[in-house]
Amino acid sequence: MKVHVKRLNTASLARERFEEALKELDVAEAFLKEGLVRNAAGKAFQAWKAFLSYLALRNIDLLQGRY
């Protein structure tokens, strides 16, 4: 039985995560302007997670060697 492993396009995923981070920051900024501090903090955290995902995908070759 053969198992086919699908390769992910990490460059495309990284670009999407970076764009997601920018959009989350835009929403956080809008929330801050409206005085919605807790909502803004949540969106800023989501942006941080998306940015960390971007960094991990951009440096996946370094991570594969270590883990």
C-alpha positions in Angstrom: 0.0 0.0 0.0 1.4 3.4 -1.0 0.9 6.5 1.0 0.9 9.8 -0.8 2.1 12.8 1.2 0.9 16.1 -0.1 3.4 18.9 0.2 2.2 22.2 1.4 3.1 25.4 -0.4 4.8 27.1 2.6 5.5 30.3 0.7 1.9 30.8 -0.1 0.8 29.9 3.5 3.4 32.3 4.9 2.1 35.1 2.7 -1.5 34.4 3.8 -0.5 34.4 7.5 1.3 37.8 7.1 -1.7 39.3 5.4 -3.9 37.9 8.2 -1.7 39.5 10.8 -2.0 42.9 9.0 -5.8 42.6 8.8 -6.1 41.7 12.5 -4.0 44.7 13.4 -6.3 46.9 11.3 -9.3 45.6 13.2 -7.4 46.1 16.5 -6.7 49.7 15.7 -10.3 50.3 14.8 -11.4 48.8 18.1 -9.0 51.0 20.0 -10.4 54.1 18.2 -13.9 53.0 19.4 -12.6 52.5 23.0 -13.0 48.7 22.8 -9.8 47.9 24.6 -10.5 44.2 25.4 -11.6 43.5 21.9 -8.5 45.3 20.5 -6.3 43.3 22.8 -7.8 40.0 21.5 -7.3 41.1 17.9 -3.7 42.2 18.7 -3.1 38.7 20.1 -4.6 37.1 17.0 -2.2 39.2 14.9 0.7 38.1 17.0 -0.2 34.4 16.5 -0.5 34.9 12.8 2.8 36.7 12.6 4.5 33.9 14.6 3.0 31.4 12.1 4.4 33.5 9.3 7.9 33.4 10.9 7.7 29.7 11.4 6.7 29.0 7.8 9.4 31.3 6.5 12.0 29.5 8.5 10.6 26.0 8.3 14.0 24.6 7.0 15.6 25.7 10.3 12.8 24.2 12.4 12.9 20.9 10.6 16.5 20.5 11.4 15.9 21.0 15.1 12.6 19.2 15.7 
